[in-house]
Amino acid sequence: MMQRGIRNVSMDDIAKGLHISKKTIYVHFKDKGNLTLAIVANELESLENWMQENEKTAINCIEEFSRLANRMIDWLLDWHLSSLDDLRVSCHPAYELYVRFNEDKVKRIFNSNRERGINENCYHSNWNSELIVANALMMISNCRDIILEKRPDFSPFSIKQYFIAHFLFGLCRHANQKDTLRCLSSV
């Protein structure tokens, strides 16, 4: 479902891929919508657990942000281009879960990173938090879209690093831009 798109995969395809009968799937899930909701919930729970661990283990705000942005871009790249649209159209509860996850968990983690950066005297403190979070989410989405263009002149890694570095340059205090580059090169 993630690789081919939700609407492009039937319950027969899923059963065949799992080497089980379709009947076995229906023992656990009422329909494809419930299965999709369970998959999305599991994916979001895994991502949330990773974000919490990253928040605890990153040595500073820059490393935390860089890892977070990389992971979120990679997570979005795992999904077929049509999957979010498929969720919105054919499995609205799963789409709502995804939207709430972004509104609650992702915004919280980016706000926490911003506060950490201010406390570490690395980030500007006079920027609007809502604007910064919205910009970070837009940056991640745009980065994914550019990677999906499969441009031969840029690798996915270079595209991610470019976006992350430029976002951080805007967020970081001027004196810390050298530290930003140093931290980015070590991540």
ABEGO torsion letter per residue (X at the ends): XAAAEAAABBAAAAAAAAGBBAAAAAAABABAAAAAAAAAAAAAAAAAAAAAAAAAABABAAAAAAAAAAAAAAAAAABBAAAAAAAAAABAAAAAAAAAAAAAAAAAAAAAAAAAAAAAGABBAABBAAAAAAAAAAAAAAAAAAAAAGBAABBAAAAAAAAAAAAAAAABBAAAAAAAAAAAAAX
